Amino acid sequence: MSDNNNNLQSSRSNNSGNGNGNNSSDNLATDSHTNQKSNSTDKSLTHTVLDKGGEVREGEELDAQAVTIWLREQGVEVVGEPVVTQFSGGASNWTYRLQYANQDLILRRPPKGTKAKSAHDMVREYTVQKALVKVYPYVPKMIALCTDEAVIGADFYVMERMEGIIPRANLPKEIDFDTSQTHELCTNVIDALIKLHQVDYQQHPELVALGRGEGYCERQVSGWDKRYVKAKTPNVPSFAVVRQWLANHTPKDSNTCVIHNDWRFDNVILAADDPTQVIGVLDWEMATLGDPLMDLGSALAYWIEADDNIIMQQSRRQPTHLAGMMTRDEVVEYYLAQTGLELDNWTFYEVFGLFRLAGIVQQIYYRFYHKQTSNPAFKNFWIIVHVLHAKCLKLIAKYEGDALFMNYVQPHLADRGIDATTIEQLPGPLQAVIKSVLPKAYFAPAAAIEQDAKSIDK
């Protein structure tokens, strides 16, 4: 059990200062030894870098000389050749630190191998941040964008490195928050999301150009359905029931605004002198114009609470388990109160967020399965996909009631049989966790499902 759990922690960061943080953007900031309870910061430690880039992974080398020449051609003054390090846990885009004698820069590029282009769009990420800096004070300063693949073999962009604290799976041990401070941090992170959703994008052509008009929810459901099917490997569930249910319950867009599409605590930067305050937001490659409730649902898919199952705890990448953090339900209540939005079926947004996360995790695992990446952190991502599938089914069963839920299962008995077989192949303890999450009706005999379906028809 412990070996499997350790491998599930691909997204968890190490706050001990060994530089092995696991998110491609976790490490764009400088962590500080901070004791917030005393409202004082040891100045000798304020600029100490706890998260340092490590050695560049084999097969992911960066042609630093080519980058340097290109930067100078863009009028960027850099002195000498850079010290290049790579942030070790990038599950999506590859992130490098370029330490020149006169500048400290970050370079972002997409990974090699099969990928969803929209999830690795450097042009979008660069353009969104450059446009938002005028109206949203939490984005890093952009330096330059390169769309000439002849330079390093892919699009990339360079930005200034921001300094601050990243709230990852566990807060640094030097931050000894009490419950009220933890709650303040939680509220400020949600408020930063709300501020983004309230940006008047119509005043900025670069942001307007991100949109595709009405129908965002429908496009997302359809798009992630196709992406999941394309990325599926033999050892993960089909999500057939979930995909059908989402398609049948897709609402009209509640509103249109700028959405981040990857909102997590480990994508925000906190002030070193007051770690309850947000000063930066990272990872904008999936930002677009869309439905704010879809953004919220996607964000809460990462929101692991203290009583969630052990597999989700082991894959937790933000400190939402701490006393003082809002629960998922409290976040929704707070968000609606602050924005004035109304909803009829929050279950749809919650299930979609979990399905979308399963799609993201599976796309990453697909690359590992087909040996397009050798990062061992991705080895057991398929187990997380099983848990997300079970959570989706549990929410749907709660929303529909047992009888109606069975009606969704009945057309997919073959898929259910295949999924059940993959579950039986899991190690015993992991199998038990997933079965404990799945609705009991999901494993009902086929005859019982057919009988319930006839009763529903009558």
C-alpha positions as a Python dict, from the first residue, in 0.01 Angstrom:
ca = {
    (1, 'M'): (0, 0, 0),
    (2, 'S'): (273, 247, 92),
    (3, 'D'): (461, 197, -233),
    (4, 'N'): (152, 265, -439),
    (5, 'N'): (63, 566, -232),
    (6, 'N'): (409, 713, -265),
    (7, 'N'): (388, 688, -640),
    (8, 'L'): (51, 862, -637),
    (9, 'Q'): (212, 1175, -501),
    (10, 'S'): (322, 1307, -837),
    (11, 'S'): (160, 1637, -767),
    (12, 'R'): (271, 1682, -410),
    (13, 'S'): (550, 1923, -332),
    (14, 'N'): (828, 1873, -85),
    (15, 'N'): (850, 2165, 154),
    (16, 'S'): (1171, 2050, 320),
    (17, 'G'): (1385, 2258, 90),
    (18, 'N'): (1533, 1984, -125),
    (19, 'G'): (1404, 2136, -445),
    (20, 'N'): (1180, 1848, -547),
    (21, 'G'): (851, 2037, -575),
    (22, 'N'): (619, 1853, -811),
    (23, 'N'): (420, 2114, -999),
    (24, 'S'): (571, 2277, -1305),
    (25, 'S'): (474, 2614, -1162),
    (26, 'D'): (520, 2536, -792),
    (27, 'N'): (879, 2631, -811),
    (28, 'L'): (856, 2959, -998),
    (29, 'A'): (858, 3136, -666),
    (30, 'T'): (1105, 3180, -386),
    (31, 'D'): (990, 3037, -54),
    (32, 'S'): (1074, 3216, 266),
    (33, 'H'): (1106, 3096, 622),
    (34, 'T'): (808, 3279, 766),
    (35, 'N'): (646, 3274, 1109),
    (36, 'Q'): (312, 3442, 1054),
    (37, 'K'): (190, 3397, 1407),
    (38, 'S'): (438, 3651, 1532),
    (39, 'N'): (374, 3875, 1230),
    (40, 'S'): (745, 3892, 1171),
    (41, 'T'): (974, 3756, 902),
    (42, 'D'): (1339, 3674, 957),
    (43, 'K'): (1495, 3902, 698),
    (44, 'S'): (1801, 3681, 677),
    (45, 'L'): (1575, 3406, 546),
    (46, 'T'): (1332, 3616, 339),
    (47, 'H'): (1533, 3566, 20),
    (48, 'T'): (1639, 3208, 85),
    (49, 'V'): (1527, 2986, -201),
    (50, 'L'): (1383, 2666, -64),
    (51, 'D'): (1254, 2529, -393),
    (52, 'K'): (1541, 2511, -637),
    (53, 'G'): (1536, 2367, -985),
    (54, 'G'): (1715, 2036, -1013),
    (55, 'E'): (1904, 1867, -1292),
    (56, 'V'): (1735, 1864, -1629),
    (57, 'R'): (1567, 1529, -1690),
    (58, 'E'): (1709, 1300, -1955),
    (59, 'G'): (1538, 1362, -2287),
    (60, 'E'): (1416, 1706, -2177),
    (61, 'E'): (1739, 1901, -2226),
    (62, 'L'): (1716, 2270, -2320),
    (63, 'D'): (1938, 2433, -2580),
    (64, 'A'): (2030, 2727, -2359),
    (65, 'Q'): (2269, 2876, -2612),
    (66, 'A'): (1994, 2892, -2874),
    (67, 'V'): (1760, 3054, -2622),
    (68, 'T'): (2023, 3311, -2525),
    (69, 'I'): (2088, 3407, -2888),
    (70, 'W'): (1715, 3435, -2951),
    (71, 'L'): (1659, 3651, -2641),
    (72, 'R'): (1928, 3894, -2751),
    (73, 'E'): (1772, 3910, -3095),
    (74, 'Q'): (1449, 4019, -2924),
    (75, 'G'): (1632, 4303, -2751),
    (76, 'V'): (1643, 4131, -2412),
    (77, 'E'): (1967, 4215, -2236),
    (78, 'V'): (2112, 3902, -2077),
    (79, 'V'): (2471, 3873, -1957),
    (80, 'G'): (2671, 3556, -2012),
    (81, 'E'): (2527, 3206, -2037),
    (82, 'P'): (2258, 3098, -1793),
    (83, 'V'): (2263, 2835, -1524),
    (84, 'V'): (1977, 2610, -1633),
    (85, 'T'): (1772, 2402, -1393),
    (86, 'Q'): (1440, 2226, -1438),
    (87, 'F'): (1151, 2206, -1199),
    (88, 'S'): (1119, 1839, -1135),
    (89, 'G'): (751, 1765, -1118),
    (90, 'G'): (601, 1919, -1430),
    (91, 'A'): (300, 1704, -1515),
    (92, 'S'): (212, 1926, -1807),
    (93, 'N'): (441, 2189, -1956),
    (94, 'W'): (815, 2180, -1897),
    (95, 'T'): (947, 2468, -1688),
    (96, 'Y'): (1308, 2581, -1668),
    (97, 'R'): (1486, 2846, -1466),
    (98, 'L'): (1748, 3052, -1651),
    (99, 'Q'): (1979, 3229, -1407),
    (100, 'Y'): (2179, 3490, -1596),
    (101, 'A'): (2425, 3721, -1426),
    (102, 'N'): (2177, 4007, -1455),
    (103, 'Q'): (1834, 3838, -1483),
    (104, 'D'): (1643, 3553, -1326),
    (105, 'L'): (1401, 3415, -1586),
    (106, 'I'): (1154, 3132, -1635),
    (107, 'L'): (1106, 2950, -1967),
    (108, 'R'): (794, 2746, -2039),
    (109, 'R'): (749, 2504, -2327),
    (110, 'P'): (516, 2210, -2404),
    (111, 'P'): (633, 1853, -2355),
    (112, 'K'): (723, 1616, -2633),
    (113, 'G'): (483, 1339, -2732),
    (114, 'T'): (107, 1314, -2771),
    (115, 'K'): (-75, 1603, -2611),
    (116, 'A'): (-387, 1812, -2628),
    (117, 'K'): (-273, 2131, -2797),
    (118, 'S'): (-514, 2353, -2602),
    (119, 'A'): (-360, 2229, -2277),
    (120, 'H'): (-8, 2327, -2385),
    (121, 'D'): (-74, 2646, -2581),
    (122, 'M'): (220, 2876, -2515),
    (123, 'V'): (78, 3153, -2733),
    (124, 'R'): (-246, 3154, -2533),
    (125, 'E'): (-66, 3148, -2200),
    (126, 'Y'): (162, 3434, -2298),
    (127, 'T'): (-113, 3643, -2460),
    (128, 'V'): (-357, 3606, -2172),
    (129, 'Q'): (-103, 3713, -1912),
    (130, 'K'): (23, 4004, -2116),
    (131, 'A'): (-335, 4130, -2159),
    (132, 'L'): (-439, 4067, -1798),
    (133, 'V'): (-148, 4256, -1646),
    (134, 'K'): (-336, 4577, -1729),
    (135, 'V'): (-642, 4483, -1524),
    (136, 'Y'): (-547, 4194, -1295),
    (137, 'P'): (-247, 4251, -1070),
    (138, 'Y'): (-154, 3888, -1011),
    (139, 'V'): (34, 3790, -1329),
    (140, 'P'): (413, 3775, -1383),
    (141, 'K'): (581, 4014, -1626),
    (142, 'M'): (611, 3864, -1974),
    (143, 'I'): (949, 3897, -2148),
    (144, 'A'): (912, 3740, -2494),
    (145, 'L'): (723, 3476, -2693),
    (146, 'C'): (878, 3247, -2955),
    (147, 'T'): (667, 3066, -3216),
    (148, 'D'): (965, 2959, -3428),
    (149, 'E'): (1008, 2590, -3358),
    (150, 'A'): (1350, 2603, -3521),
    (151, 'V'): (1490, 2759, -3203),
    (152, 'I'): (1432, 2471, -2956),
    (153, 'G'): (1180, 2250, -3135),
    (154, 'A'): (863, 2398, -2987),
    (155, 'D'): (687, 2722, -2904),
    (156, 'F'): (801, 2874, -2577),
    (157, 'Y'): (788, 3194, -2378),
    (158, 'V'): (1003, 3362, -2118),
    (159, 'M'): (886, 3558, -1815),
    (160, 'E'): (1032, 3712, -1504),
    (161, 'R'): (1057, 3489, -1200),
    (162, 'M'): (826, 3591, -916),
    (163, 'E'): (927, 3565, -552),
    (164, 'G'): (690, 3446, -284),
    (165, 'I'): (551, 3136, -116),
    (166, 'I'): (360, 2857, -290),
    (167, 'P'): (91, 2689, -75),
    (168, 'R'): (133, 2332, -188),
    (169, 'A'): (21, 1997, -44),
    (170, 'N'): (150, 2109, 294),
    (171, 'L'): (239, 2460, 398),
    (172, 'P'): (609, 2508, 479),
    (173, 'K'): (670, 2408, 840),
    (174, 'E'): (788, 2762, 915),
    (175, 'I'): (433, 2891, 853),
    (176, 'D'): (247, 2808, 1172),
    (177, 'F'): (-102, 2934, 1090),
    (178, 'D'): (-384, 2916, 1341),
    (179, 'T'): (-739, 2838, 1222),
    (180, 'S'): (-832, 3201, 1158),
    (181, 'Q'): (-521, 3265, 949),
    (182, 'T'): (-583, 2950, 748),
    (183, 'H'): (-938, 3067, 685),
    (184, 'E'): (-811, 3408, 575),
    (185, 'L'): (-573, 3244, 330),
    (186, 'C'): (-854, 3027, 194),
    (187, 'T'): (-1086, 3327, 154),
    (188, 'N'): (-818, 3533, -22),
    (189, 'V'): (-751, 3255, -273),
    (190, 'I'): (-1121, 3230, -357),
    (191, 'D'): (-1147, 3610, -374),
    (192, 'A'): (-863, 3619, -628),
    (193, 'L'): (-1064, 3379, -846),
    (194, 'I'): (-1373, 3596, -808),
    (195, 'K'): (-1173, 3905, -908),
    (196, 'L'): (-1060, 3726, -1223),
    (197, 'H'): (-1418, 3637, -1309),
    (198, 'Q'): (-1515, 4002, -1266),
    (199, 'V'): (-1255, 4140, -1509),
    (200, 'D'): (-1424, 4345, -1782),
    (201, 'Y'): (-1278, 4145, -2068),
    (202, 'Q'): (-1481, 4329, -2332),
    (203, 'Q'): (-1251, 4629, -2298),
    (204, 'H'): (-950, 4423, -2411),
    (205, 'P'): (-944, 4280, -2767),
    (206, 'E'): (-682, 4018, -2676),
    (207, 'L'): (-919, 3875, -2416),
    (208, 'V'): (-1227, 3902, -2635),
    (209, 'A'): (-1044, 3696, -2897),
    (210, 'L'): (-1027, 3402, -2655),
    (211, 'G'): (-1400, 3340, -2670),
    (212, 'R'): (-1608, 3123, -2901),
    (213, 'G'): (-1951, 3253, -2805),
    (214, 'E'): (-2239, 3080, -2629),
    (215, 'G'): (-2238, 2708, -2564),
    (216, 'Y'): (-1923, 2683, -2352),
    (217, 'C'): (-2067, 2416, -2120),
    (218, 'E'): (-2180, 2201, -2412),
    (219, 'R'): (-1845, 2233, -2589),
    (220, 'Q'): (-1657, 2138, -2273),
    (221, 'V'): (-1864, 1827, -2208),
    (222, 'S'): (-1830, 1716, -2569),
    (223, 'G'): (-1461, 1804, -2585),
    (224, 'W'): (-1356, 1623, -2268),
    (225, 'D'): (-1566, 1323, -2371),
    (226, 'K'): (-1360, 1294, -2690),
    (227, 'R'): (-1029, 1364, -2514),
    (228, 'Y'): (-1089, 1096, -2254),
    (229, 'V'): (-1184, 835, -2512),
    (230, 'K'): (-873, 921, -2713),
    (231, 'A'): (-644, 897, -2408),
    (232, 'K'): (-800, 583, -2256),
    (233, 'T'): (-570, 292, -2178),
    (234, 'P'): (-681, -67, -2103),
    (235, 'N'): (-643, -32, -1726),
    (236, 'V'): (-885, 258, -1664),
    (237, 'P'): (-1267, 275, -1659),
    (238, 'S'): (-1471, 385, -1960),
    (239, 'F'): (-1667, 658, -1776),
    (240, 'A'): (-1957, 559, -2005),
    (241, 'V'): (-2228, 625, -1745),
    (242, 'V'): (-2067, 954, -1639),
    (243, 'R'): (-2026, 1076, -1995),
    (244, 'Q'): (-2388, 996, -2078),
    (245, 'W'): (-2516, 1166, -1764),
    (246, 'L'): (-2315, 1483, -1827),
    (247, 'A'): (-2439, 1505, -2185),
    (248, 'N'): (-2800, 1470, -2067),
    (249, 'H'): (-2768, 1732, -1792),
    (250, 'T'): (-2559, 2004, -1957),
    (251, 'P'): (-2702, 2347, -1864),
    (252, 'K'): (-2690, 2669, -2059),
    (253, 'D'): (-2399, 2899, -1975),
    (254, 'S'): (-2458, 3084, -1648),
    (255, 'N'): (-2237, 3374, -1758),
    (256, 'T'): (-1928, 3448, -1968),
    (257, 'C'): (-1603, 3575, -1818),
    (258, 'V'): (-1227, 3517, -1814),
    (259, 'I'): (-1166, 3180, -1651),
    (260, 'H'): (-833, 3034, -1542),
    (261, 'N'): (-927, 2668, -1600),
    (262, 'D'): (-657, 2537, -1365),
    (263, 'W'): (-725, 2720, -1039),
    (264, 'R'): (-544, 2564, -744),
    (265, 'F'): (-359, 2683, -436),
    (266, 'D'): (-33, 2561, -586),
    (267, 'N'): (-86, 2796, -879),
    (268, 'V'): (-90, 3105, -659),
    (269, 'I'): (201, 3292, -500),
    (270, 'L'): (173, 3434, -149),
    (271, 'A'): (352, 3736, -5),
    (272, 'A'): (663, 3639, 193),
    (273, 'D'): (592, 3897, 462),
    (274, 'D'): (222, 3800, 493),
    (275, 'P'): (149, 3452, 356),
    (276, 'T'): (-227, 3502, 379),
    (277, 'Q'): (-207, 3749, 89),
    (278, 'V'): (-210, 3646, -279),
    (279, 'I'): (42, 3833, -498),
    (280, 'G'): (58, 3615, -809),
    (281, 'V'): (-122, 3353, -1017),
    (282, 'L'): (57, 3106, -1247),
    (283, 'D'): (-18, 2849, -1521),
    (284, 'W'): (-248, 3029, -1763),
    (285, 'E'): (-219, 2794, -2061),
    (286, 'M'): (-584, 2684, -2040),
    (287, 'A'): (-732, 3027, -1968),
    (288, 'T'): (-1021, 3130, -2190),
    (289, 'L'): (-1363, 3293, -2191),
    (290, 'G'): (-1616, 3059, -2039),
    (291, 'D'): (-1866, 2980, -1766),
    (292, 'P'): (-1745, 3081, -1418),
    (293, 'L'): (-1929, 2792, -1253),
    (294, 'M'): (-1740, 2549, -1475),
    (295, 'D'): (-1417, 2711, -1352),
    (296, 'L'): (-1531, 2675, -992),
    (297, 'G'): (-1633, 2312, -1041),
    (298, 'S'): (-1298, 2233, -1198),
    (299, 'A'): (-1115, 2405, -912),
    (300, 'L'): (-1305, 2207, -649),
    (301, 'A'): (-1209, 1877, -813),
    (302, 'Y'): (-865, 1938, -654),
    (303, 'W'): (-1016, 2039, -319),
    (304, 'I'): (-934, 1746, -91),
    (305, 'E'): (-1090, 1760, 254),
    (306, 'A'): (-960, 1599, 572),
    (307, 'D'): (-1213, 1314, 558),
    (308, 'D'): (-1168, 1223, 191),
    (309, 'N'): (-1037, 874, 108),
    (310, 'I'): (-672, 782, 143),
    (311, 'I'): (-598, 776, -231),
    (312, 'M'): (-723, 1130, -274),
    (313, 'Q'): (-525, 1234, 34),
    (314, 'Q'): (-209, 1084, -117),
    (315, 'S'): (-264, 1274, -442),
    (316, 'R'): (-349, 1601, -266),
    (317, 'R'): (-157, 1898, -404),
    (318, 'Q'): (-290, 2182, -190),
    (319, 'P'): (-347, 2232, 185),
    (320, 'T'): (-728, 2228, 175),
    (321, 'H'): (-734, 1960, 446),
    (322, 'L'): (-625, 2206, 716),
    (323, 'A'): (-852, 2322, 995),
    (324, 'G'): (-986, 2662, 895),
    (325, 'M'): (-1019, 2582, 525),
    (326, 'M'): (-1369, 2597, 382),
    (327, 'T'): (-1531, 2272, 275),
    (328, 'R'): (-1626, 2231, -90),
    (329, 'D'): (-1988, 2310, -5),
    (330, 'E'): (-1884, 2621, 188),
    (331, 'V'): (-1675, 2742, -106),
    (332, 'V'): (-1976, 2714, -337),
    (333, 'E'): (-2197, 2895, -88),
    (334, 'Y'): (-1939, 3174, -43),
    (335, 'Y'): (-1881, 3210, -418),
    (336, 'L'): (-2252, 3239, -496),
    (337, 'A'): (-2302, 3492, -217),
    (338, 'Q'): (-2015, 3709, -343),
    (339, 'T'): (-2108, 3694, -712),
    (340, 'G'): (-2487, 3682, -702),
    (341, 'L'): (-2495, 3387, -941),
    (342, 'E'): (-2769, 3126, -904),
    (343, 'L'): (-2772, 2760, -1000),
    (344, 'D'): (-3017, 2473, -1026),
    (345, 'N'): (-2786, 2171, -1035),
    (346, 'W'): (-2447, 2205, -871),
    (347, 'T'): (-2398, 1829, -910),
    (348, 'F'): (-2341, 1881, -1282),
    (349, 'Y'): (-2050, 2121, -1223),
    (350, 'E'): (-1902, 1900, -954),
    (351, 'V'): (-1921, 1584, -1166),
    (352, 'F'): (-1786, 1767, -1469),
    (353, 'G'): (-1490, 1896, -1265),
    (354, 'L'): (-1402, 1544, -1152),
    (355, 'F'): (-1444, 1400, -1504),
    (356, 'R'): (-1232, 1677, -1651),
    (357, 'L'): (-962, 1611, -1390),
    (358, 'A'): (-976, 1242, -1479),
    (359, 'G'): (-923, 1341, -1842),
    (360, 'I'): (-622, 1555, -1753),
    (361, 'V'): (-469, 1282, -1536),
    (362, 'Q'): (-533, 1021, -1803),
    (363, 'Q'): (-374, 1232, -2078),
    (364, 'I'): (-61, 1252, -1864),
    (365, 'Y'): (-72, 881, -1785),
    (366, 'Y'): (-122, 801, -2156),
    (367, 'R'): (217, 954, -2227),
    (368, 'F'): (378, 738, -1957),
    (369, 'Y'): (193, 424, -2070),
    (370, 'H'): (314, 470, -2426),
    (371, 'K'): (669, 555, -2310),
    (372, 'Q'): (654, 914, -2433),
    (373, 'T'): (778, 1024, -2091),
    (374, 'S'): (986, 838, -1836),
    (375, 'N'): (886, 1046, -1535),
    (376, 'P'): (819, 782, -1264),
    (377, 'A'): (581, 1018, -1087),
    (378, 'F'): (317, 933, -1347),
    (379, 'K'): (338, 556, -1303),
    (380, 'N'): (25, 515, -1090),
    (381, 'F'): (-190, 795, -1226),
    (382, 'W'): (-432, 533, -1359),
    (383, 'I'): (-532, 452, -1000),
    (384, 'I'): (-638, 814, -945),
    (385, 'V'): (-856, 787, -1255),
    (386, 'H'): (-1041, 494, -1093),
    (387, 'V'): (-1110, 695, -779),
    (388, 'L'): (-1235, 995, -976),
    (389, 'H'): (-1467, 763, -1170),
    (390, 'A'): (-1607, 624, -845),
    (391, 'K'): (-1660, 974, -703),
    (392, 'C'): (-1850, 1079, -1017),
    (393, 'L'): (-2077, 776, -997),
    (394, 'K'): (-2144, 835, -628),
    (395, 'L'): (-2250, 1196, -694),
    (396, 'I'): (-2474, 1095, -984),
    (397, 'A'): (-2639, 820, -774),
    (398, 'K'): (-2703, 1069, -494),
    (399, 'Y'): (-2857, 1317, -738),
    (400, 'E'): (-3070, 1067, -929),
    (401, 'G'): (-3167, 828, -653),
    (402, 'D'): (-3095, 455, -683),
    (403, 'A'): (-3371, 371, -930),
    (404, 'L'): (-3290, 640, -1183),
    (405, 'F'): (-2919, 578, -1142),
    (406, 'M'): (-2974, 216, -1240),
    (407, 'N'): (-3141, 341, -1556),
    (408, 'Y'): (-2810, 503, -1654),
    (409, 'V'): (-2615, 188, -1575),
    (410, 'Q'): (-2841, -48, -1771),
    (411, 'P'): (-2736, 61, -2125),
    (412, 'H'): (-2372, 16, -2031),
    (413, 'L'): (-2358, -333, -1882),
    (414, 'A'): (-2067, -431, -2109),
    (415, 'D'): (-1869, -121, -2004),
    (416, 'R'): (-1949, -193, -1641),
    (417, 'G'): (-1820, -547, -1678),
    (418, 'I'): (-1493, -426, -1826),
    (419, 'D'): (-1455, -160, -1558),
    (420, 'A'): (-1524, -414, -1284),
    (421, 'T'): (-1251, -638, -1423),
    (422, 'T'): (-993, -360, -1406),
    (423, 'I'): (-1096, -286, -1048),
    (424, 'E'): (-1049, -653, -952),
    (425, 'Q'): (-691, -629, -1078),
    (426, 'L'): (-604, -353, -831),
    (427, 'P'): (-408, -432, -513),
    (428, 'G'): (-648, -535, -237),
    (429, 'P'): (-633, -220, -21),
    (430, 'L'): (-675, 13, -320),
    (431, 'Q'): (-956, -203, -454),
    (432, 'A'): (-1134, -176, -121),
    (433, 'V'): (-1109, 204, -120),
    (434, 'I'): (-1254, 237, -469),
    (435, 'K'): (-1537, -9, -399),
    (436, 'S'): (-1620, 184, -82),
    (437, 'V'): (-1672, 498, -291),
    (438, 'L'): (-1871, 337, -574),
    (439, 'P'): (-2251, 325, -535),
    (440, 'K'): (-2357, -23, -425),
    (441, 'A'): (-2609, -31, -707),
    (442, 'Y'): (-2327, -12, -960),
    (443, 'F'): (-2236, -375, -885),
    (444, 'A'): (-2591, -502, -885),
    (445, 'P'): (-2654, -811, -1104),
    (446, 'A'): (-2752, -738, -1463),
    (447, 'A'): (-3095, -898, -1403),
    (448, 'A'): (-3164, -655, -1119),
    (449, 'I'): (-3066, -360, -1336),
    (450, 'E'): (-3299, -478, -1613),
    (451, 'Q'): (-3583, -527, -1367),
    (452, 'D'): (-3531, -178, -1221),
    (453, 'A'): (-3523, -35, -1573),
    (454, 'K'): (-3860, -199, -1648),
    (455, 'S'): (-4003, -55, -1329),
    (456, 'I'): (-3882, 292, -1428),
    (457, 'D'): (-4037, 250, -1774),
    (458, 'K'): (-4371, 158, -1619),
}
